Amino acid sequence: MKDLPIIDPHFHLWDLDHNYYPWLSDGVKPSAFGDYTAINKTYLIDDFLADAKNQNLVKAVHLDVGYDPEDPAGETRWLQGVADKHGFPHGIVGYADFRKPDVGDLLDEHMSYANFRGIRQSMNYHQDPAKTYLTESGVSRTPEWRSGFKQLARRGLSFDLQLYYWQMEEFLDLARDFPDVQIILNHTGMQVDGPSHFEEWRSGMRVLAQAPNVACKISGLGMGDWTWTVESIRPYVEEAIEAFGIERCMFASNFPVDKLFGSYDKIMDAFKSITASYSPNERLALFHDNAARFYRL
């Protein structure tokens, strides 16, 4: 298992000395994953590769991380420079607000960089302001937002979907209305409200999994279980795979955010332990092949 090739389809970098990230640069604020003071410092590609050094990490995909909203393409530009120099990241998922009428121009700017693959606009809506990423619910149903979302299919771009379980029916409708867009669910549905919500989360996952163009990244489980163990996250991993099938799931680290709750080895070794009874081809799909396919690596 030490030789199992890994593509990590969800990690982050930030350079607080040269770039602006409001949630980091402007001081720690209440968040869905608690106090993040420990990671409120520059985290560069060498830091990430050092954290992953004990794993056979062969490729990785960078997800948008709250970069300067006045210059979303600046993050992609910076990351492409990192990739050109270091080889990582192999894929870049940037940010765009689909409500803006000129979103197509922004997508084209992102696409001018070779490793760009798609967009994430975090859609999380929660009654707790600390856990809310959008100021209103149901945004994906509005004509303005959908007009922007259409631009993805025209360009062959994917959409990384971050939301909470009670929003999954809304996004099942979106997936069915845009079957040509590959949608990739982030963080196993981001169940951050504790074990008492497990059954509602499970039901939501099965709803969203009905759309064949939705895949699932199994990651971010520490954000909802700060003292997690292999056995405490096992039900989430197994239920996600049950809902989406091995062919539509992939394991990811969410580093360095999930570094708050465990080492890189702890996360990847937990996924390896949970899949100990799987066939070699099934494991290869979950740790490597599916990420390569969904992110066109």
Solvent accessible surface area in square Angstrom, and as a share of the most:
residue,aa,sasa,rsa
1,M,97,0.43
2,K,149,0.63
3,D,120,0.62
4,L,21,0.11
5,P,39,0.25
6,I,1,0.00
7,I,1,0.01
8,D,0,0.00
9,P,0,0.00
10,H,0,0.00
11,F,0,0.00
12,H,6,0.03
13,L,1,0.00
14,W,0,0.00
15,D,13,0.07
16,L,48,0.24
17,D,116,0.60
18,H,150,0.67
19,N,23,0.12
20,Y,90,0.34
21,Y,0,0.00
22,P,40,0.25
23,W,53,0.19
24,L,3,0.02
25,S,51,0.33
26,D,84,0.44
27,G,30,0.29
28,V,58,0.33
29,K,93,0.39
30,P,114,0.72
31,S,25,0.16
32,A,6,0.05
33,F,19,0.08
34,G,15,0.14
35,D,104,0.54
36,Y,4,0.01
37,T,84,0.49
38,A,70,0.54
39,I,11,0.06
40,N,42,0.22
41,K,135,0.57
42,T,43,0.25
43,Y,15,0.06
44,L,68,0.34
45,I,7,0.03
46,D,93,0.48
47,D,58,0.30
48,F,0,0.00
49,L,57,0.28
50,A,54,0.42
51,D,37,0.19
52,A,2,0.02
53,K,150,0.64
54,N,72,0.37
55,Q,18,0.08
56,N,56,0.29
57,L,26,0.13
58,V,56,0.32
59,K,64,0.27
60,A,0,0.00
61,V,0,0.00
62,H,0,0.00
63,L,0,0.00
64,D,11,0.06
65,V,8,0.05
66,G,35,0.34
67,Y,34,0.13
68,D,30,0.16
69,P,70,0.44
70,E,153,0.69
71,D,47,0.24
72,P,23,0.15
73,A,1,0.01
74,G,1,0.01
75,E,2,0.01
76,T,0,0.00
77,R,112,0.41
78,W,56,0.19
79,L,1,0.00
80,Q,18,0.08
81,G,41,0.39
82,V,19,0.11
83,A,8,0.06
84,D,110,0.57
85,K,163,0.69
86,H,74,0.33
87,G,39,0.37
88,F,28,0.12
89,P,0,0.00
90,H,43,0.19
91,G,0,0.00
92,I,1,0.00
93,V,0,0.00
94,G,1,0.01
95,Y,66,0.25
96,A,0,0.00
97,D,18,0.09
98,F,1,0.00
99,R,86,0.32
100,K,112,0.47
101,P,141,0.88
102,D,85,0.44
103,V,5,0.03
104,G,11,0.10
105,D,102,0.53
106,L,33,0.17
107,L,0,0.00
108,D,72,0.37
109,E,80,0.36
110,H,0,0.00
111,M,81,0.36
112,S,82,0.53
113,Y,50,0.19
114,A,81,0.63
115,N,27,0.14
116,F,13,0.05
117,R,43,0.16
118,G,0,0.00
119,I,0,0.00
120,R,17,0.06
121,Q,3,0.01
122,S,21,0.13
123,M,2,0.01
124,N,0,0.00
125,Y,68,0.26
126,H,27,0.12
127,Q,174,0.77
128,D,54,0.28
129,P,115,0.72
130,A,32,0.25
131,K,37,0.16
132,T,38,0.22
133,Y,92,0.35
134,L,14,0.07
135,T,130,0.76
136,E,86,0.39
137,S,69,0.45
138,G,23,0.22
139,V,3,0.02
140,S,0,0.00
141,R,123,0.45
142,T,46,0.27
143,P,104,0.66
144,E,107,0.48
145,W,0,0.00
146,R,47,0.17
147,S,60,0.39
148,G,4,0.04
149,F,0,0.00
150,K,94,0.40
151,Q,33,0.15
152,L,0,0.00
153,A,43,0.33
154,R,166,0.60
155,R,59,0.21
156,G,55,0.53
157,L,11,0.06
158,S,1,0.01
159,F,0,0.00
160,D,0,0.00
161,L,1,0.00
162,Q,6,0.03
163,L,0,0.00
164,Y,2,0.01
165,Y,27,0.10
166,W,108,0.38
167,Q,13,0.06
168,M,1,0.00
169,E,113,0.51
170,E,18,0.08
171,F,1,0.00
172,L,9,0.05
173,D,48,0.25
174,L,0,0.00
175,A,0,0.00
176,R,134,0.49
177,D,81,0.42
178,F,26,0.11
179,P,88,0.56
180,D,123,0.64
181,V,1,0.01
182,Q,49,0.22
183,I,1,0.00
184,I,0,0.00
185,L,0,0.00
186,N,0,0.00
187,H,7,0.03
188,T,1,0.01
189,G,0,0.00
190,M,5,0.02
191,Q,19,0.09
192,V,17,0.10
193,D,35,0.18
194,G,17,0.16
195,P,118,0.74
196,S,97,0.63
197,H,57,0.25
198,F,38,0.16
199,E,105,0.47
200,E,86,0.39
201,W,0,0.00
202,R,74,0.27
203,S,61,0.39
204,G,9,0.09
205,M,1,0.00
206,R,84,0.31
207,V,41,0.24
208,L,0,0.00
209,A,9,0.07
210,Q,99,0.44
211,A,1,0.00
212,P,112,0.70
213,N,18,0.09
214,V,0,0.00
215,A,0,0.00
216,C,0,0.00
217,K,0,0.00
218,I,0,0.00
219,S,1,0.01
220,G,7,0.07
221,L,24,0.12
222,G,2,0.02
223,M,5,0.02
224,G,23,0.22
225,D,42,0.22
226,W,135,0.47
227,T,121,0.70
228,W,8,0.03
229,T,75,0.43
230,V,46,0.26
231,E,108,0.49
232,S,46,0.30
233,I,6,0.03
234,R,64,0.23
235,P,54,0.34
236,Y,28,0.10
237,V,0,0.00
238,E,74,0.33
239,E,37,0.17
240,A,0,0.00
241,I,16,0.08
242,E,115,0.51
243,A,19,0.15
244,F,3,0.01
245,G,20,0.20
246,I,38,0.19
247,E,101,0.45
248,R,40,0.15
249,C,0,0.00
250,M,0,0.00
251,F,1,0.00
252,A,0,0.00
253,S,1,0.01
254,N,1,0.01
255,F,1,0.00
256,P,2,0.01
257,V,8,0.05
258,D,5,0.02
259,K,89,0.38
260,L,42,0.21
261,F,24,0.10
262,G,17,0.17
263,S,60,0.39
264,Y,2,0.01
265,D,36,0.19
266,K,84,0.36
267,I,11,0.05
268,M,0,0.00
269,D,69,0.36
270,A,2,0.02
271,F,4,0.02
272,K,20,0.09
273,S,54,0.35
274,I,7,0.04
275,T,0,0.00
276,A,69,0.53
277,S,107,0.69
278,Y,49,0.19
279,S,47,0.30
280,P,111,0.70
281,N,118,0.61
282,E,63,0.28
283,R,30,0.11
284,L,57,0.28
285,A,17,0.13
286,L,1,0.00
287,F,1,0.00
288,H,41,0.18
289,D,60,0.31
290,N,5,0.03
291,A,1,0.00
292,A,24,0.18
293,R,127,0.46
294,F,15,0.06
295,Y,0,0.00
296,R,98,0.36
297,L,51,0.26
